[in-house]
Amino acid sequence: MAASGIDLAAVLASFDETWSPRTVSTVNDYDVRVVHTRGEFTRHSHPETDELFLVLSGSLTIRLDDGEVTLGPGQLYVVPRGVHHQPYAPDGADVLLLEPRETVNTGDNPGALTAPRRDA
């Protein structure tokens, strides 16, 4: 049987919730996740790990204590471990995340936007 790739557009089309990542694959002990974003997310940090954001569509701004990083399709940014950040997408963006399997989306600031780990 031939191997097949993962259709990220199809996975993203299979759900509507924002800020609720879906795990599409794993790389060693890291999850590859996709997420719809819109509006403001919780300001938080991940004390034990870096977090990679790769914008697939739309525009995502990551607010940091020392400025902002705005990303468009095909652009990525790695938030270093322990750095407070707040993703913001006024018009929405679809984003791929790479982070350790046990990473909680709201990091050190759990609340209403904390999402359970979900497979696509």
Backbone as CSV, one residue per row, in Angstrom:
resi,resn,N_x,N_y,N_z,CA_x,CA_y,CA_z,C_x,C_y,C_z
1,MET,0.839,-1.176,0.000,0.000,0.000,0.000,0.893,1.250,0.000
2,ALA,0.575,2.202,-0.834,1.366,3.422,-0.940,1.027,4.377,0.202
3,ALA,2.025,5.081,0.651,1.812,6.089,1.692,1.125,7.303,1.081
4,SER,0.403,8.032,1.891,-0.234,9.255,1.395,0.073,10.391,2.357
5,GLY,0.043,11.586,1.823,0.307,12.772,2.634,-0.937,13.211,3.381
6,ILE,-0.756,14.191,4.219,-1.866,14.757,4.993,-2.335,16.021,4.295
7,ASP,-3.612,16.084,4.000,-4.212,17.238,3.331,-4.633,18.248,4.404
8,LEU,-3.783,19.225,4.649,-4.059,20.197,5.715,-5.327,20.989,5.441
9,ALA,-5.577,21.325,4.180,-6.799,22.069,3.848,-8.039,21.249,4.199
10,ALA,-7.992,19.942,3.936,-9.140,19.084,4.263,-9.326,18.988,5.769
11,VAL,-8.238,18.876,6.497,-8.352,18.827,7.960,-8.960,20.135,8.471
12,LEU,-8.454,21.257,8.000,-8.978,22.551,8.446,-10.449,22.722,8.065
13,ALA,-10.854,22.163,6.940,-12.257,22.257,6.508,-13.176,21.369,7.341
14,SER,-12.615,20.444,8.105,-13.429,19.491,8.869,-13.921,20.028,10.211
15,PHE,-13.482,21.240,10.587,-13.945,21.830,11.844,-13.975,23.349,11.722
16,ASP,-14.793,23.995,12.553,-14.970,25.444,12.500,-14.453,26.178,13.729
17,GLU,-14.270,25.466,14.844,-13.901,26.131,16.093,-12.561,26.876,15.950
18,THR,-12.519,28.061,16.562,-11.264,28.806,16.594,-10.513,28.495,17.887
19,TRP,-9.206,28.641,17.824,-8.311,28.446,18.972,-8.436,27.039,19.558
20,SER,-8.781,26.070,18.740,-8.940,24.690,19.184,-8.121,23.782,18.250
21,PRO,-6.817,23.656,18.510,-5.923,22.947,17.594,-6.278,21.474,17.425
22,ARG,-5.963,20.958,16.229,-6.114,19.541,15.925,-4.735,18.982,15.580
23,THR,-4.385,17.860,16.176,-3.113,17.209,15.897,-3.252,16.396,14.614
24,VAL,-2.403,16.693,13.629,-2.469,16.008,12.341,-1.372,14.954,12.189
25,SER,-0.319,15.062,12.992,0.787,14.110,12.918,1.689,14.323,14.125
26,THR,2.649,13.434,14.283,3.655,13.607,15.327,5.040,13.447,14.708
27,VAL,5.990,14.156,15.282,7.396,14.053,14.915,8.142,13.801,16.219
28,ASN,8.607,12.576,16.407,9.179,12.176,17.688,8.162,12.464,18.779
29,ASP,8.477,13.292,19.752,7.508,13.588,20.812,6.821,14.948,20.620
30,TYR,6.839,15.441,19.378,6.202,16.715,19.052,4.927,16.491,18.259
31,ASP,3.901,17.306,18.539,2.678,17.300,17.750,2.791,18.332,16.640
32,VAL,2.286,17.971,15.475,2.060,18.916,14.386,0.569,19.197,14.438
33,ARG,0.220,20.446,14.696,-1.183,20.815,14.906,-1.596,21.909,13.929
34,VAL,-2.870,21.924,13.579,-3.420,23.033,12.801,-4.538,23.665,13.611
35,VAL,-4.716,24.967,13.403,-5.703,25.702,14.190,-6.251,26.873,13.379
36,HIS,-7.553,27.113,13.535,-8.170,28.336,13.019,-8.018,29.394,14.107
37,THR,-7.618,30.588,13.727,-7.509,31.679,14.690,-8.401,32.834,14.240
38,ARG,-8.915,33.571,15.196,-9.667,34.801,14.916,-9.771,35.574,16.214
39,GLY,-9.459,36.868,16.151,-9.501,37.711,17.339,-8.265,37.506,18.201
40,GLU,-8.425,37.762,19.498,-7.309,37.689,20.443,-7.301,36.364,21.188
41,PHE,-6.095,35.846,21.395,-5.906,34.662,22.215,-5.357,35.107,23.564
42,THR,-5.297,34.201,24.485,-4.791,34.448,25.829,-3.296,34.768,25.806
43,ARG,-2.886,35.778,26.542,-1.458,36.048,26.729,-0.911,34.967,27.659
44,HIS,0.181,34.326,27.234,0.711,33.194,27.995,2.168,32.953,27.618
45,SER,2.786,32.000,28.305,4.113,31.526,27.923,4.148,30.015,28.118
46,HIS,5.177,29.420,27.571,5.436,27.993,27.763,6.826,27.910,28.394
47,PRO,6.898,27.780,29.727,8.186,27.828,30.432,9.172,26.741,30.020
48,GLU,8.674,25.624,29.486,9.550,24.488,29.191,9.844,24.264,27.716
49,THR,9.221,25.050,26.808,9.408,24.742,25.389,9.230,25.963,24.490
50,ASP,9.899,25.904,23.349,9.658,26.866,22.272,8.335,26.492,21.604
51,GLU,7.786,27.420,20.788,6.559,27.143,20.045,6.694,27.721,18.643
52,LEU,6.488,26.875,17.630,6.604,27.298,16.240,5.226,27.598,15.673
53,PHE,5.089,28.760,15.029,3.880,29.177,14.329,4.220,29.306,12.851
54,LEU,3.492,28.620,11.978,3.630,28.742,10.525,2.263,29.102,9.971
55,VAL,2.140,30.287,9.379,0.853,30.734,8.856,0.594,30.066,7.504
56,LEU,-0.554,29.419,7.395,-0.967,28.767,6.159,-1.818,29.698,5.303
57,SER,-2.686,30.467,5.948,-3.512,31.455,5.244,-3.878,32.556,6.220
58,GLY,-4.160,33.741,5.676,-4.512,34.875,6.513,-3.291,35.565,7.079
59,SER,-3.504,36.295,8.158,-2.437,37.051,8.804,-2.542,36.881,10.316
60,LEU,-1.415,36.611,10.949,-1.352,36.418,12.393,-0.301,37.353,12.970
61,THR,-0.668,38.075,14.008,0.281,38.899,14.743,0.531,38.235,16.084
62,ILE,1.796,38.161,16.460,2.163,37.624,17.769,2.686,38.793,18.577
63,ARG,1.923,39.173,19.578,2.321,40.273,20.452,3.310,39.741,21.489
64,LEU,4.437,40.413,21.605,5.478,40.065,22.564,5.712,41.264,23.470
65,ASP,6.387,41.068,24.589,6.658,42.185,25.496,7.492,43.273,24.833
66,ASP,8.336,42.891,23.869,9.216,43.884,23.236,8.820,44.206,21.798
67,GLY,7.558,43.984,21.431,7.103,44.335,20.092,6.148,43.304,19.535
68,GLU,5.928,43.374,18.230,5.007,42.461,17.553,5.690,41.848,16.344
69,VAL,5.271,40.630,16.019,5.704,39.956,14.804,4.439,39.652,14.012
70,THR,4.347,40.147,12.782,3.190,39.877,11.939,3.610,38.943,10.819
71,LEU,2.837,37.874,10.661,3.156,36.825,9.695,2.039,36.663,8.677
72,GLY,2.431,36.419,7.435,1.492,36.097,6.375,1.716,34.665,5.920
73,PRO,0.973,34.225,4.908,1.094,32.854,4.427,2.540,32.485,4.075
74,GLY,2.952,31.324,4.567,4.295,30.836,4.290,5.361,31.364,5.221
75,GLN,4.981,32.218,6.174,5.957,32.778,7.121,5.816,32.092,8.474
76,LEU,6.959,31.942,9.149,6.923,31.311,10.468,7.731,32.109,11.465
77,TYR,7.418,31.841,12.723,8.133,32.463,13.835,8.170,31.460,14.978
78,VAL,9.302,31.410,15.663,9.440,30.560,16.833,9.479,31.443,18.071
79,VAL,8.509,31.254,18.958,8.498,31.958,20.237,9.405,31.161,21.183
80,PRO,10.464,31.779,21.697,11.356,31.054,22.603,10.660,30.678,23.910
81,ARG,11.107,29.588,24.482,10.541,29.124,25.753,10.558,30.252,26.782
82,GLY,9.481,30.317,27.551,9.388,31.287,28.631,9.003,32.694,28.216
83,VAL,8.892,32.973,26.916,8.558,34.322,26.447,7.032,34.470,26.387
84,HIS,6.518,35.490,27.060,5.084,35.753,27.004,4.713,36.224,25.600
85,HIS,3.597,35.698,25.108,3.131,36.057,23.774,1.608,35.968,23.726
86,GLN,1.046,36.719,22.778,-0.400,36.728,22.599,-0.697,36.744,21.100
87,PRO,-1.100,35.602,20.541,-1.498,35.588,19.138,-2.767,36.418,18.924
88,TYR,-2.817,37.073,17.776,-3.927,37.963,17.458,-4.144,37.909,15.947
89,ALA,-5.370,37.634,15.539,-5.712,37.564,14.115,-7.063,38.230,13.900
90,PRO,-7.092,39.552,13.697,-8.371,40.246,13.586,-9.264,39.708,12.463
91,ASP,-8.666,39.292,11.357,-9.433,38.785,10.226,-9.352,37.275,10.085
92,GLY,-8.675,36.618,11.027,-8.553,35.176,11.009,-7.329,34.695,10.245
93,ALA,-6.806,33.563,10.666,-5.674,32.922,10.002,-5.722,31.434,10.329
94,ASP,-5.248,30.635,9.391,-5.054,29.215,9.644,-3.563,29.013,9.866
95,VAL,-3.236,28.304,10.947,-1.849,28.235,11.406,-1.472,26.792,11.707
96,LEU,-0.231,26.436,11.391,0.344,25.159,11.782,1.249,25.418,12.977
97,LEU,1.122,24.585,14.005,1.919,24.699,15.226,2.777,23.450,15.376
98,LEU,3.965,23.616,15.915,4.821,22.483,16.257,5.242,22.678,17.700
99,GLU,4.840,21.725,18.546,5.136,21.824,19.966,5.068,20.441,20.600
100,PRO,5.718,20.262,21.757,5.689,18.947,22.397,4.262,18.471,22.649
101,ARG,4.079,17.176,22.560,2.767,16.534,22.692,1.991,17.013,23.920
102,GLU,2.661,17.169,25.045,1.969,17.515,26.291,1.705,19.019,26.449
103,THR,2.097,19.828,25.483,1.919,21.274,25.592,0.445,21.656,25.548
104,VAL,0.031,22.450,26.511,-1.339,22.975,26.571,-1.355,24.302,25.825
105,ASN,-2.383,24.530,25.015,-2.399,25.712,24.154,-2.324,27.030,24.917
106,THR,-2.827,27.088,26.133,-2.792,28.336,26.908,-1.598,28.393,27.858
107,GLY,-0.688,27.445,27.763,0.548,27.476,28.543,0.326,27.664,30.020
108,ASP,0.975,28.707,30.546,0.930,28.978,31.982,-0.260,29.838,32.405
109,ASN,-1.253,30.012,31.515,-2.403,30.864,31.814,-3.705,30.172,31.395
110,PRO,-4.060,29.054,32.059,-5.271,28.331,31.672,-6.521,29.180,31.874
111,GLY,-7.519,28.909,31.047,-8.765,29.657,31.149,-9.769,29.162,30.133
112,ALA,-10.664,30.042,29.740,-11.768,29.676,28.856,-11.302,29.160,27.492
113,LEU,-10.133,29.581,27.016,-9.652,29.157,25.705,-8.758,27.919,25.763
114,THR,-8.565,27.346,26.954,-7.766,26.122,27.059,-8.507,24.996,26.338
115,ALA,-7.809,24.349,25.401,-8.432,23.282,24.603,-7.766,21.947,24.898
116,PRO,-8.552,20.892,24.942,-7.944,19.558,25.131,-7.187,19.148,23.868
117,ARG,-6.236,18.233,24.021,-5.523,17.713,22.844,-6.516,16.900,22.030
118,ARG,-6.624,17.210,20.738,-7.544,16.508,19.844,-6.805,16.069,18.593
119,ASP,-7.029,14.843,18.186,-6.498,14.371,16.912,-7.450,14.781,15.805
120,ALA,-6.898,15.029,14.634,-7.722,15.406,13.479,-8.444,14.197,12.933
